[in-house]
C-alpha cells in the first residue's frame, strides 16, 4: 500500500521514482548487505528528494541505527521520514494510538472484555511497543491489569502467533475473553488456533487485529482491526516531498490518523459496511482474481525455470530475457553491467567502478534495445538519455553473487504482487550472472574442465540458437516447435483439448509497396501486439516468419474460435483508431483442434493454415480495403 500511494502520486504528477530496497537486522541473508552499496547513488546527481520508509526499516533494527543512516545522507537533499520522527528531518507520522485506544474502549464498554491476551511482535520493536503501551493505558484506566505473562510474542507472523497461543492454552487453559493482535497476520494464526480448540468467535473469544489487510475483510474472518491509511500517508508524503524540492515550506512534523474498523470478530456484524450483496460479491471477485493471478504466476515461473535450465552466453540471453520480461508483465527494464566484477566484503566500503555500460533496456513492455552505452557510474547511476525514457517507478536491485557485484538492474513492475517480482528478480539475476560467467570463460578460452558441465553439454549451449523473434519478442519458428509439442502433450495428459490458430496479415505486400518496408515492419509489430492482448502468457505465441503467426491455446474448442476471432478484430480496430499510420491493420485467421487422435503439430498447422486461407479468400470476395481514407490521416501524412 505504501508503494501504491507513492506510485499514484507519481503517475498523476509525471514524476519518476526509484525504489531502493534495503535489508536490515538479523533476519536477512548472508549476502543481503550488497543492497547497501546502492545507497551511494542517493545524492543530488541522481535524485531530487528522498522518501524513507523508516517505520518499516525499524522492524528489525534499532531506531538509533535508522536515524544514523538517515542523517548520513547528503544534508542538502530534501527528505521525509515516514513513520519515525527524526530530529532535523521532515517527518510524517501515523497516529495509531488514538485509534487503538478507541478500539480498546469499545471492547471494554460495548463487549465487556476483562481478561485480554495481547499478541505483539517482540519487545524492542518500535511499532509493537507503541501499540502495546496504548492498550495497557486504556485497560489500566478501567482498572484492568495485563500482566507480562499475558503478552505473547508473535513476531508479526501467523505461524508464530498460532504457536504462542497454542502453548498458552496448554499451560493455562482458556482464561481469556479476547485476543488483541498487533497486526492482522497474527490474528489469522489466532483464528486457526481458537477454532482448532473448539472455540467460537466472537461468542467465546473476541479477536482483533491491526492493519486492515485485504484478507481481514473476507467473510470467514471479518476482522475488527485498525486501518493505518498507508496509501493516503504515502501519497501525502510524496506531495510534501515535491513541495520541499520546489522550495515550498512544509511543516516539520505532520500526522495522519488511523481509524478503527468494527466487524464480526468482536460481535459488531451490524456495523460492517461490506455486508451488502454488491460489496460482498465484489470482495469474492477480488479474491477469485487474486487466486487466478497466483496460479498464473506459478505457471509462469515453471516455464521460466524450464527455460533457464540451459544456460547460454550473454549474447544469446538478451532475446530470451526479453521474452521472459514480457511474460512476467514487466513494463520497463534497464540492465547496467560493470566491465569486471567488483569484490565487496561485508562491513567494508564499496568502491564503485568509474565506468559501466547500459547493456539492455526495455520500455513500454514490448521492444528491447542493446545500447551498449558506456557512462561514468562514479557520478551517475544512469546516463541522462536513459533516464529521459523512464517513467513511473523503478525498483533498483544490485546484481551480485557471493562477494562480487556485477552491476545493477531496474524493474518497472506490472500487475502482480511485489513478492512475486522479488522472486523473478532473483531468478533473472542468477541467469544473467551465469551467462556473464559463460561468456567470460568463452572469451578467455579457459579449459572446459573449469566449468561444471561436460564437453557435450557445453557444445550444446554454445550452439543453442535463440528461440525468440527479434522483431516482435515472440517465439520464432524454432521456439514454436520446441514448445508446441510440449504444450500439446501436457494438455492431453491433463485431458484438455485445445486449438492451433494460424494468423496472417491482410495486404502486407501492398503496405510495403505503398508505404515502404518500415511501415510493413510496424504493421508486423502491431500484429504481435494484438495477439499479446488477446491471448494469455500461458499460451504459445510465435512468429513463424514474415507476417505469419501461430498460437496454441489449451482448454478451448472449436466453438470458442469465433469469440477469439472477434477479439482479434476488436484489437486491430483499436490500433487503427489510435495510431497515425495510413494503413488499416487486419488479420485473417484459421484454426485446427487438437485431441488424442489429432496431435501432430505439422498436420495441425497445415489444417489451421488452410482454414486461415478460407478466411482470407472470403475477405477478398468482399473487397475489404486495407488503406485508410480518413481526412485526418491524409492531412497528417501531407
C-alpha positions in Angstrom: 0.0 0.0 0.0 2.9 2.3 0.6 4.2 1.8 -2.9 0.8 2.2 -4.4 0.4 5.6 -2.7 3.8 6.8 -3.9 3.2 5.5 -7.4 -0.3 7.0 -7.6 1.1 10.5 -6.9 4.0 10.0 -9.3 1.6 8.8 -12.0 -0.7 11.8 -11.6 2.1 14.3 -11.5 4.6 12.8 -14.0 7.4 12.0 -11.6 10.0 9.3 -11.9 10.5 7.3 -8.7 13.4 5.0 -7.8 12.7 2.4 -5.1 15.8 1.2 -3.2 15.0 -2.0 -1.2 17.3 -2.4 1.8 17.9 -5.3 4.1 18.3 -4.7 7.8 18.6 -6.7 11.0 19.2 -10.3 11.8 16.7 -11.9 9.5 18.5 -11.1 6.3 20.5 -13.4 4.1 24.3 -13.7 4.3 24.8 -11.6 1.1 21.9 -9.2 1.5 24.5 -6.5 2.5 25.0 -5.9 -1.2 21.8 -3.8 -1.3 23.6 -1.2 0.8 26.0 -0.5 -2.0 23.1 1.2 -3.8 23.0 3.9 -1.1 25.9 5.5 -2.8 23.6 6.6 -5.5 21.4 8.6 -3.2 22.7 12.1 -3.9 21.8 15.1 -6.0 23.4 13.7 -9.1 20.7 11.0 -9.2 17.7 12.1 -7.3 15.9 15.3 -6.3 14.5 14.1 -3.0 14.2 11.0 -0.7 11.2 9.3 1.0 12.4 6.9 3.8 10.1 4.2 5.0 11.6 4.4 8.4 8.9 2.6 10.3 9.3 -0.5 8.0 13.1 -0.4 8.3 12.8 -0.2 12.1 11.0 -3.6 12.3 14.3 -5.4 12.7 16.8 -2.7 13.5 17.2 -0.1 16.3 15.7 3.3 15.9 19.1 4.9 16.6 20.7 2.9 13.7 17.9 4.1 11.3 18.3 7.7 12.4 22.1 7.5 12.0 21.7 6.2 8.4 19.0 8.8 7.5 21.3 11.6 8.7 24.3 10.1 6.8 22.6 11.2 3.5 23.5 14.5 1.9 22.2 17.2 4.3 21.1 19.4 1.3 18.9 16.6 -0.1 15.2 17.1 0.7 14.0 14.1 2.6 11.0 12.9 4.6 11.0 10.1 7.2 7.7 8.2 7.2 6.7 6.5 10.4 9.6 7.6 12.6 10.2 11.1 13.8 13.8 12.2 13.1 15.3 15.4 14.5 16.1 18.0 11.8 14.3 15.8 9.2 10.8 16.4 7.9 8.7 13.5 9.3 5.2 12.3 8.6 3.8 10.1 11.3 0.8 7.7 11.5 -1.0 8.4 14.8 -2.2 4.9 15.6 -2.5 5.3 19.4 -5.9 7.1 19.4 -7.5 4.5 17.0 -6.2 1.6 19.1 -7.3 3.3 22.3 -10.8 3.8 20.8 -10.9 0.1 19.8 -9.9 -1.0 23.3 -12.5 1.3 24.9 -15.0 -0.3 22.6 -14.1 -3.8 23.7 -14.4 -2.9 27.3 -17.6 -0.8 27.2 -19.5 -2.5 24.4 -18.5 -6.1 24.9 -17.4 -6.3 28.5 -13.8 -7.5 27.9 -12.0 -8.0 31.2 -9.3 -10.6 30.6 -7.5 -10.0 27.3 -4.4 -11.5 25.8 -2.1 -9.3 23.7 0.0 -10.8 20.9 2.8 -8.4 19.9 5.8 -8.6 17.6 8.5 -8.8 20.3 9.9 -6.5 22.9 12.0 -3.7 21.4 10.1 -3.4 18.1 9.3 0.3 17.7 5.7 0.0 16.4 4.8 -3.0 18.6 6.0 -1.3 21.8 4.0 1.9 20.9 0.8 -0.1 20.3 1.3 -2.2 23.5 1.6 1.0 25.6 -1.7 2.3 24.2 -3.5 -0.9 25.0 -2.2 -1.1 28.6 -3.1 2.6 29.2 -6.8 2.1 28.3 -7.2 -1.1 30.3 -5.3 0.5 33.3 -7.8 3.3 33.2 -10.6 0.8 33.6 -8.6 -0.9 36.5 -7.8 -4.0 34.4 -4.2 -5.1 34.7 -2.5 -7.0 31.8 0.4 -8.9 33.4 3.5 -9.6 31.3 2.8 -13.4 31.1 -0.4 -12.5 29.1 1.6 -10.6 26.5 2.8 -13.1 23.9 5.4 -12.7 21.2 4.1 -13.5 17.6 6.9 -11.7 15.6 4.1 -10.3 13.3 3.8 -13.8 11.7 0.7 -16.1 11.6 2.5 -19.3 12.5 4.3 -17.7 15.4 1.0 -16.3 16.8 -0.6 -19.7 16.3 2.1 -21.5 18.3 2.3 -18.8 21.0 -1.4 -19.0 21.7 -1.5 -22.8 21.5 1.3 -23.1 24.1 -0.5 -20.6 26.4 -3.8 -22.6 26.2 -2.0 -25.8 27.0 -0.4 -24.3 30.1 -3.3 -22.0 31.3 -6.5 -23.1 29.6 -8.9 -20.6 28.1 -8.9 -18.0 30.9 -9.2 -15.0 28.5 -12.1 -13.4 26.7 -10.3 -11.5 23.9 -7.1 -11.7 21.9 -5.8 -8.3 20.8 -3.3 -8.9 17.9 -1.0 -6.1 16.9 -1.3 -7.0 13.2 -3.8 -8.8 11.0 -1.4 -11.6 10.0 -1.1 -12.8 13.6 -4.9 -12.6 14.0 -5.2 -15.2 11.3 -3.0 -17.6 13.2 -5.0 -16.9 16.3 -8.3 -17.6 14.5 -6.9 -21.0 13.4 -5.7 -21.9 16.9 -9.0 -21.0 18.6 -11.1 -22.9 16.0 -8.9 -26.0 16.5 -9.5 -25.7 20.2 -13.3 -25.7 19.7 -13.8 -22.1 20.5 -16.3 -19.7 18.7 -15.5 -16.2 17.6 -16.8 -13.8 19.0 -19.2 -15.8 21.2 -16.4 -17.4 23.3 -13.4 -15.2 22.4 -13.2 -11.8 20.7 -10.3 -11.4 18.2 -9.0 -8.1 16.9 -6.1 -7.2 14.5 -4.3 -4.2 13.2 -3.5 -3.1 9.6 -6.8 -3.7 7.8 -5.1 -6.1 5.3 -7.2 -7.3 2.4 -7.8 -10.7 3.9 -9.2 -9.2 7.1 -12.5 -8.2 5.4 -13.3 -11.6 3.9 -16.5 -13.3 5.1 -14.9 -16.1 7.2 -12.6 -13.7 9.0 -14.4 -10.3 9.1 -11.8 -9.0 11.5 -12.2 -6.0 13.7 -9.0 -4.0 13.1 -7.3 -0.6 12.7 -6.8 1.0 9.3 -3.5 2.9 9.2 -4.4 4.5 5.8 -0.9 3.7 4.5 -1.8 4.6 0.9 -3.0 8.0 2.0 0.1 8.5 4.1 2.5 7.7 1.2 0.5 9.9 -1.2 0.6 12.9 1.1 4.3 12.3 1.9 5.2 12.3 -1.8 3.3 15.6 -2.3 5.2 17.1 0.6 8.5 16.0 -0.8 7.7 17.6 -4.1 6.9 20.8 -2.3 10.2 20.6 -0.5 12.1 20.1 -3.7 10.3 23.1 -5.2 11.2 25.3 -2.2 7.7 25.3 -0.7 7.6 25.4 3.1 6.3 22.2 4.7 5.6 21.5 8.4 8.5 19.8 10.1 6.2 17.2 11.6 2.8 16.1 10.3 0.4 13.3 11.4 -2.2 11.2 9.7 -4.8 9.5 11.9 -5.6 5.8 11.8 -9.2 4.7 12.2 -10.8 1.6 14.0 -13.0 -0.7 11.9 -15.5 -2.8 13.7 -16.5 -6.1 12.2 -17.9 -9.5 13.2 -14.9 -10.7 15.1 -15.9 -8.5 18.1 -19.6 -9.0 17.6 -20.4 -5.9 15.6 -21.7 -7.6 12.5 -24.4 -4.9 12.1 -21.7 -2.2 11.7 -19.9 -4.0 8.8 -20.2 -1.9 5.6 -19.1 -4.9 3.5 -22.3 -7.0 4.1 -24.5 -5.7 1.4 -24.7 -8.1 -1.5 -22.9 -5.9 -4.1 -19.8 -5.3 -2.0 -19.7 -8.9 -0.8 -19.8 -10.0 -4.4 -17.0 -7.6 -5.2 -14.8 -9.0 -2.5 -15.4 -12.5 -3.7 -14.5 -11.4 -7.2 -11.3 -9.8 -5.9 -10.3 -12.9 -4.1 -11.0 -15.0 -7.2 -8.8 -12.7 -9.3 -6.0 -13.0 -6.7 -6.2 -16.8 -6.8 -6.3 -16.8 -10.6 -3.3 -14.5 -10.8 -1.4 -16.5 -8.3 -2.0 -19.7 -10.3 -0.8 -17.9 -13.5 2.3 -16.7 -11.7 3.2 -20.2 -10.6 2.8 -21.4 -14.2 5.0 -18.5 -15.5 7.7 -19.4 -13.0 7.5 -23.0 -14.0 8.1 -22.2 -17.7 10.8 -19.7 -16.9 12.7 -22.3 -14.7 12.4 -24.8 -17.6 13.9 -22.2 -19.9 16.9 -21.4 -17.7 17.9 -25.0 -17.2 20.0 -24.5 -20.3 22.5 -21.6 -19.6 23.6 -19.6 -22.6 26.3 -16.9 -23.2 25.2 -13.3 -22.6 24.8 -12.7 -26.3 22.2 -15.3 -26.6 20.5 -14.4 -23.4 19.1 -11.0 -24.4 16.3 -12.1 -26.7 15.3 -14.9 -24.3 15.3 -12.4 -21.4 13.1 -10.1 -23.5 10.5 -12.8 -23.9 10.6 -13.6 -20.2 10.1 -10.0 -19.1 7.0 -9.7 -21.3 5.6 -12.9 -19.8 6.1 -11.5 -16.3 4.3 -8.3 -17.2 7.4 -6.2 -16.6 6.8 -2.8 -18.3 10.3 -1.4 -18.1 13.8 -2.8 -17.6 17.4 -1.5 -17.6 20.5 -3.6 -17.1 23.7 -1.9 -16.1 26.9 -4.0 -16.1 30.4 -3.3 -14.8 33.3 -4.2 -17.1 34.6 -6.6 -14.5 33.0 -8.0 -11.2 33.8 -5.8 -8.2 34.6 -7.5 -4.9 32.6 -6.1 -1.9 33.1 -7.5 1.6 30.6 -7.0 4.4 31.2 -4.1 6.7 33.6 -2.6 4.1 33.4 0.4 1.8 32.1 -0.3 -1.7 34.3 1.1 -4.4 32.1 1.7 -7.4 33.9 1.5 -10.7 34.3 4.7 -12.7 32.8 3.1 -15.9 29.8 0.9 -16.5 27.6 0.3 -19.5 23.8 0.1 -20.2 23.7 -3.4 -21.7 19.9 -3.8 -22.3 16.7 -1.7 -22.0 13.1 -2.4 -22.3 10.5 0.4 -22.3 6.8 0.0 -22.9 7.0 -3.7 -22.3 7.4 -4.5 -26.0 10.6 -3.8 -27.7 14.1 -4.0 -26.3 17.4 -2.4 -27.2 21.0 -3.2 -26.5 22.5 0.3 -26.5 25.9 -0.8 -25.1 26.1 2.8 -23.7 29.2 3.5 -21.6 29.0 6.1 -18.9 30.7 7.3 -15.7 29.0 5.3 -12.9 31.1 7.0 -10.3 28.9 10.1 -10.9 25.6 8.9 -12.1 23.7 5.6 -11.8 22.3 6.1 -15.3 23.0 8.2 -18.4 20.6 11.1 -19.0 19.4 9.6 -22.3 18.2 6.5 -20.5 16.6 8.4 -17.6 14.6 10.5 -20.0 13.0 7.4 -21.4 11.8 6.1 -18.0 8.5 6.9 -16.3 6.6 5.7 -13.3 8.5 3.8 -10.6 11.6 1.6 -11.0 12.9 -0.7 -8.2 16.7 -0.9 -8.2 18.4 -4.2 -7.4 22.2 -5.0 -7.1 23.4 -7.8 -9.4 25.6 -9.9 -7.2 26.8 -13.4 -6.5 28.6 -14.2 -3.2 31.1 -11.4 -2.6 31.1 -9.9 -6.1 28.9 -7.3 -7.7 28.3 -7.4 -11.5 26.1 -4.3 -11.9 22.5 -3.4 -11.1 19.0 -3.8 -12.6 16.0 -1.5 -12.8 12.5 -3.0 -13.0 9.2 -1.3 -13.7 6.8 -3.9 -12.3 3.4 -4.8 -13.7 0.2 -6.0 -12.1 1.4 -8.9 -9.9 2.4 -9.0 -6.3 5.8 -7.5 -5.3 6.9 -10.7 -3.5 6.4 -12.4 -6.9 8.6 -9.8 -8.6 11.3 -10.2 -5.9 11.4 -13.9 -6.8 11.5 -13.0 -10.5 14.5 -10.7 -9.9 16.4 -13.3 -8.1 15.9 -15.8 -10.9 16.8 -13.3 -13.6 19.8 -12.1 -11.7 21.1 -15.7 -11.4 20.6 -16.3 -15.1 22.4 -13.1 -16.1 25.4 -13.9 -13.8 25.6 -17.4 -15.2 25.5 -16.0 -18.8 28.3 -13.5 -17.9 30.4 -16.2 -16.5 29.9 -18.4 -19.5 30.8 -15.5 -21.8 33.9 -14.8 -19.7 35.0 -18.4 -19.9 34.4 -18.4 -23.6 36.3 -15.2 -24.2 39.3 -16.4 -22.1 39.4 -19.8 -23.8 39.7 -21.4 -20.4 39.6 -25.2 -20.1 36.2 -26.7 -20.2 37.2 -28.7 -17.1 36.9 -25.5 -15.1 33.1 -25.5 -15.7 30.9 -28.0 -14.0 29.5 -29.2 -17.3 30.6 -31.8 -19.8 32.1 -31.0 -23.2 29.0 -32.3 -24.8 26.7 -30.1 -22.7 29.0 -27.1 -23.3 28.9 -27.6 -27.0 25.1 -27.7 -26.9 25.0 -24.5 -25.0 27.4 -22.7 -27.3 25.4 -23.7 -30.4 22.0 -23.1 -29.0 20.0 -20.8 -31.2 17.7 -18.2 -29.7 14.1 -19.3 -29.6 12.9 -15.7 -29.8 12.0 -13.5 -32.8 14.0 -10.3 -32.6 11.4 -8.0 -34.2 8.3 -9.0 -32.0 9.7 -10.7 -29.0 7.5 -13.7 -29.6 8.8 -17.2 -30.1 10.4 -17.8 -33.6 9.7 -20.9 -35.7 12.3 -23.0 -33.8 10.9 -21.9 -30.5 7.4 -22.6 -31.6 8.2 -26.2 -32.5 10.1 -26.7 -29.3 7.3 -25.5 -27.0 4.3 -26.5 -29.2 4.9 -30.2 -28.8 5.4 -29.8 -25.1 2.2 -27.7 -24.7 0.1 -30.2 -26.6 1.5 -33.2 -24.7 1.0 -31.5 -21.3 -2.6 -30.5 -22.3 -3.6 -34.0 -23.4 -2.0 -35.6 -20.3 -4.3 -33.3 -18.3 -7.2 -34.4 -20.5 -7.6 -31.0 -22.1 -8.1 -30.4 -25.8 -7.2 -27.1 -27.5 -6.7 -25.1 -30.7 -3.8 -24.4 -33.0 -4.5 -21.0 -34.5 -2.9 -19.6 -37.6 -2.9 -15.8 -38.4 -1.7 -13.9 -41.5 -1.8 -10.2 -42.1 -4.1 -8.9 -44.8 -2.3 -6.9 -47.5 1.3 -6.7 -46.2 2.7 -6.6 -49.7 0.5 -3.6 -50.6 1.6 -1.9 -47.4 5.3 -2.5 -48.2 4.9 -1.4 -51.9 2.9 1.7 -51.0 4.4 3.0 -47.8 7.8 1.2 -47.6 9.2 -1.7 -45.6 9.4 0.4 -42.3 5.7 0.7 -42.4 5.4 -3.1 -43.1 7.6 -3.8 -40.0 5.4 -1.6 -37.9 2.4 -3.5 -39.1 4.0 -6.8 -38.1 4.8 -5.4 -34.6 1.2 -4.2 -34.3 0.1 -7.7 -35.2 2.2 -9.2 -32.4 0.8 -6.6 -30.0 -2.8 -7.6 -30.9 -2.0 -11.3 -30.2 -0.4 -10.4 -26.9 -3.6 -8.6 -25.9 -6.0 -11.4 -26.9 -4.0 -14.4 -25.6 -2.6 -15.1 -22.2 1.1 -15.5 -21.2 0.4 -19.2 -20.8 -0.5 -19.6 -24.5 2.2 -20.3 -27.1 2.6 -17.3 -29.4 5.1 -17.4 -32.3 6.0 -15.5 -35.4 6.7 -18.2 -38.0 8.1 -15.8 -40.5 7.1 -12.7 -42.4 3.5 -11.8 -41.4 2.6 -15.4 -40.3 1.9 -16.2 -36.7 0.8 -19.3 -34.9 -0.8 -19.8 -31.4 -1.5 -22.8 -29.3 -4.3 -22.5 -26.7 -5.2 -25.2 -24.3 -8.6 -25.8 -22.7 -10.8 -24.4 -25.5 -12.5 -26.0 -28.5 -13.9 -25.1 -32.0 -16.9 -23.3 -30.7 -14.7 -20.8 -28.9 -12.9 -19.7 -32.1 -15.5 -17.0 -33.2 -15.1 -15.3 -29.9 -11.3 -15.3 -30.3 -11.6 -14.0 -33.9 -13.9 -11.2 -32.8 -11.4 -10.2 -30.0 -8.6 -10.1 -32.6 -10.7 -7.9 -34.9 -11.5 -5.6 -32.0 -7.9 -5.2 -31.0 -7.0 -4.4 -34.7 -9.7 -1.7 -34.7 -8.3 -0.2 -31.5 -4.8 0.1 -33.1 -6.3 1.5 -36.3 -8.1 4.2 -34.2 -5.0 5.0 -32.0 -2.1 5.1 -34.5 -1.4 7.6 -37.2 -0.2 5.1 -39.8 -2.0 5.3 -43.1 -2.7 1.6 -43.5 -5.5 -0.5 -42.0 -4.4 -3.4 -39.8 -6.4 -6.6 -40.4 -5.7 -10.3 -39.9 -7.1 -13.5 -41.4 -7.2 -16.4 -39.0 -7.9 -20.1 -39.0 -7.7 -23.0 -36.6 -7.4 -26.7 -36.1 -8.5 -28.5 -33.0 -6.1 -31.0 -31.3 -7.0 -34.0 -29.3 -5.8 -37.6 -28.7 -6.5 -38.6 -32.3 -5.0 -35.5 -33.9 -1.9 -34.1 -32.2 0.8 -33.9 -34.9 1.9 -30.3 -35.0 2.8 -30.2 -38.7 -0.6 -31.6 -39.7 -2.4 -29.2 -37.3 -0.5 -26.2 -38.7 -1.4 -27.2 -42.2 -5.1 -27.5 -41.4 -5.1 -24.2 -39.5 -3.3 -22.5 -42.4 -5.9 -23.9 -44.8 -8.7 -22.6 -42.6 -6.9 -19.2 -42.5 -6.8 -19.1 -46.3 -10.5 -19.6 -46.4 -11.0 -16.6 -44.2 -8.6 -14.5 -46.4 -10.4 -15.6 -49.6 -13.8 -14.6 -48.1 -12.4 -11.2 -47.3 -11.1 -10.7 -50.8 -14.5 -11.6 -52.2 -15.9 -8.8 -50.1 -13.1 -6.5 -51.3 -12.2 -5.1 -47.9 -9.7 -2.3 -48.3 -6.5 -2.2 -46.2 -5.7 1.5 -46.7 -7.2 4.2 -44.6 -9.3 7.0 -46.2 -9.8 9.4 -43.2 -9.3 13.1 -43.8 -7.2 13.4 -40.6 -4.8 10.7 -41.7 -4.3 12.3 -45.1 -3.6 15.7 -43.5 -1.1 14.2 -41.1 0.8 12.4 -43.8 0.8 15.5 -46.1 
